[in-house]
């Protein structure tokens, strides 16, 4: 079974307060989502494998470490885009793939409309990025697609989750660890996390 990591850090808590507040405007919302993405990157990459190599500093030769595998950030469109810049600022060598999903308003089931990944995707550490782990359907479907393209080292990265979404993702993909800034109480009848932060995509892009 996969592990669930909930980050506890004063800066993350402070920025999550801003993100959750319904009075927060689009600009501040978008900035803080990106900044939380940057803050959690240190933790989600803590156990990445490294290899040694020899370099020469201005003073002498030395043995150093570098990442063993390339990193690919895969946001689930469109809300996942809000966290990409923050993560990419910390890992500027990371490549970026994209998965487009939309959710049927009646069944809440996800449907794929776009998927594109970098070369050597199957050899990479893949960070699946989506701010909200609600029912877990979209995240699970996205990871299905990612696995179909050969990736095996996959991590889910989000802002807010709920027990229902965590349970679904762990059942469908027990090999994928889950990283969240917060775990909320439950999912309501409309498929929103409670207390949550509303529709993250609409708040990021000012579409509602």
N, C-alpha and C positions, 0 to 999 in steps of 0.2 A: 504494500500500500504506500502511496506517495505521502510526503510530508507537507504540512501546511505551515508556512512561516508568516507571522503577523508582526510587523515592525513596530517597535516602541522607541520613539525618539522625539524629543521636545520639538524639533524643527518640523518633523513630519506631522506631529499632532497639531501644531500651530497652523500649518498650511492646509491641513485637512479641515480645520475649522472654517477657514476662508472658503474653501471649495464647497463645503456643505451648506453654507449660509445662502438662503434664497435671494438675499439682497445683493450678493456679489455679482458685478457686471461681467460681461463677456471677456474683456481684456484681462482683468485680474484673475478670473476663473482659468483662462487659458494659460496664463503665466504660472500660476500655482500648480496646475496639473503637470506642466512640464518640469517645474522645479522638484516636485515630489518624485517624478520619474528619475531625475538625476540623483536625488538623495538615496533612493532605494537601490540604485545600480551597484553601489559598493557591496551591499549584502547579497544581492542575487548572483553576483559573480565571485563570491568569496571562495568557493571550492573549485573554480576552474583549474584544469590541469595545465601545468607549465613544463617546459623543457629547458635545458641549459644550453648556453652557447658562449663562445669566447668573443669578447670585444676589446677594443683598446680605448681607454679614456685618454684625456690629454696628458695623464701622468704615467699610466702603465696598463698592461693587459689585465683582464679580470674575467672571471666566469660569472655570467648573469642569467636571468630567467626571462623567458618570453612565453606568451600564450601558445599552448600546444595546438589548439583548434581555432579556426576563424569563428567570429561571432556574427550571427544574422539576426536582425530585429525584424519581426513580422507583426505589424499592427493589423488588427481586425478593423476594417473600414466601417464607419469613418471615425468613431470615437477613439480608437487606438492611436490614431495619428497625433492626438494631443500629448502623448507621453514620449513619442519618438525622439524629438529634439533633445529633451533632457537626458535620455539614455545615450543618445548618439554623441552628445557633448562629452560624456565620460569615456565612451568607447568610439572614438572618431574613425577607427579602422573598420568598424562593423559595417557590413552591407545590409541593405534593407529590402525585404520582400513585402508583398501585400496580399491580403486575402479580403475579398469583398463578400459580405453576407448581408442578407436582409431577413427580417423576422416576420413570418406570417402573423398578422394581427389576431387572427382567429385561433390558430393552433399553437402559436408561439414557437413553431419549428423553424429552424434556419434554412435558408436556401442560398446556394453559392452563385455569384455572378462574375467573380473575377479571382484569379489566383496566378501569381507570377513570383518566381524565386530566383536568386542569384545562382551562378555556376558554383559547383562544389557544395551545393546545399546539403547533400547527404553526409558531408564530412564536418559540418559546422555545429556549434552550439546554437540552438535556436531559442530565442526569447519571443514567446507569443504574447503580444501586448494588447490588452483590452481593459479599460478602466473598471468595468462592472462585471463581476461574476454573479449573475442573477440566477436564471434557471440552469445555466451551465450548457445549454444546448448549442449556442454559437461557438463557445470555446471548444467544446467537444468535437463539433463538426470541423472547425479549423484545424484541430490537431489530427483528425482523421486524414485530412488533405495533406498536411505536412508529412505525416508518416507515409502516405502513398507516394510522396516524392523522395523517400529514402532517408529522411532525418530520423535519428534515434536519440539524440541528446537534446531534450526539449524541456523548457521551463515555462510555466504560465506566470505572467506578471500583470498585476492589476492594482487598483486603488481600493475598491470596496467589494467585499463578497458577502454571501449569506450561506447558512448551513445547507440549503437546498442545492445551490450551485456547486459548493465544495463537494457534497456527497455525489452528485452526478459526475463531476469531473474525475473524482477518485475511482468511482466504479468503472467508468468508461476507459480511463487512462491511468491505471495505478502506478505507472512508471514516470509520471510527470509531476514534479513538485510544484506547489502553488505558493506564490509570494504575493502578499496583500498588505496594504497600509492599514486596513481595518476590516474586521468581520462583524457585520451587523446582524440584526435580530431575525428577520424573516423576509419572505417574498409575499407581496400582497396579491390580490386576485387579478390585478392588471399586469403582473409580472415585474413590478418595480420593487427594488430593495427598500426595506423599512429599517431605520429612518432614511438611509441612503443619501443621495444628492440630486435626485431627479434624473432627467434624460441627459446624460453626459454629452452626447453628440450635439444636441440642440444648444446646450449651454456653452459648449466650446465654440460653435460656429454662429451663434446668434440667430438660429433658425426658428426660434419659438419665443 
